[in-house]
């Protein structure tokens, strides 16, 4: 009752909803066309003033009319005069008004009145709805109409479609099957309204509690009722179908919303449909979740479809909830990408720290790709940054490079130790030549042993400094120069030093490489200068066009001399080659790992770009 009980009033709407009669269980729809025919015999006279024609069809037309009693505009649906004479068609017309009028739902146009015009033709009035049919909207989208593309996004159409599903589920709960669901019978208003139109072919499912004459079904087995392009296969054979036929039609409508193509080919109406958008329109990139809904709703076997229209709506709602999260992730990814662009712009300025800004850009792009991994522009930006070397080598990279350099220096130390120790393998042959100056032998053996010992020690250290390397090179050169006392400064000794100098160019330190070249050059030249200056005895004699070797350390017996020089030359060729081969193998493995990593990165980038295109 009203708040002020002293003032007479009607009960409030809230109070009415609590009464037993108002809150009772909703009854099913009942269409009794014979009483309805009797109820429309009294004309409303001049209540409705007909204005413009809104549409014309084979059964009748819809005109805009003005209701003089209420003062509103209504849609007046009237039978053609010739159809009025066909009792079956007139009953179907009246039945449509009764079914539509009893389905009280916000998305079903309410029926206001049933009556006859002065000329005897039957009409009923209903709310005039403003908007566009889904069929017209899809036609504009097929043509690429910019206004339609901007206004009717996939998300908006899916939300409207979900409303249609709930509307049809409501009708099913009232025992009504629409049987003619198609885009042309769905209207979208300018303010979010969604209407399901044209209930003229609706079927009222039999209720065991009610006895409905078969004639009231207005359908005969073998008669096709509906629109074949959206009709369930079982409906083509027998129009007396249940809710699952509407489920099929909803699936066909959803397919057209997603692909802008009709699910059924008009040239092959009875052929099984291919309802996978990924097969029919792969270029449209339809979400797998939506494809699953299309396929399940349009199964040939009705028992394999969704069990209700509400089940389709729930599946759409789950997708839209996930899609909303996806949109949020994309928006957040765009924010990170914009920060990356700003960092790259700052990195180009001389006043900014290039490496800091470049690192910021990479971090922001990685975050953007984590949120939206298929965004082509973000992938391309990251690939560009990765392929552009930094202006300065980062400290972490410098540290790793230094570690690799130390590994190479240790490998060189091991080689030098092996090479110097191999000299002592020739000492038995050397003594076979006949030692003449033991001091010269010691002058070779002692520096060689020191060099080998230092190299072995250095090869076991985590870091080999320049100082010990200078000492090792010095002792090596001392032993090398003393070798000139064997066959002179032009035989054997320069070959050994030259080979060592070539191998030393693998040293990662450019300063050490230059020092090795200078040291070897001096070691080759100093013995010659000393002999020319008379500081040490001459090793060669030149007379009558002859070149004689005058060894200072040993004799020159034929067999031992040839054996010594032959084996020495083999050692000079094999030992450095073994070191270079080992070094080359290690470098090849490192290059292979690096190339594989690069290949994986490029493959990942290509895959992401292809996936986002």
PyMOL commands that set and color helices and strands:
alter all, ss='L'
color gray80, all
select helices_A, chain A and resi 13-16+33-39+81-84+87-102+134-142+146-151+154-173+183-185+214-217+228-230+233-237+243-259+277-280+282-284+288-297+302-304+309-347+354-371+376-387+395-433+438-459+466-482+484-487+493-504+510-532+558-612
alter helices_A, ss='H'
color red, helices_A
select strands_A, chain A and resi 48-56+60-67+72-79+111-116+122-127+132-133+176-177+186-188+194-196+203-204+540-543+546-549
alter strands_A, ss='S'
color yellow, strands_A
deselect
rebuild
show_as cartoon
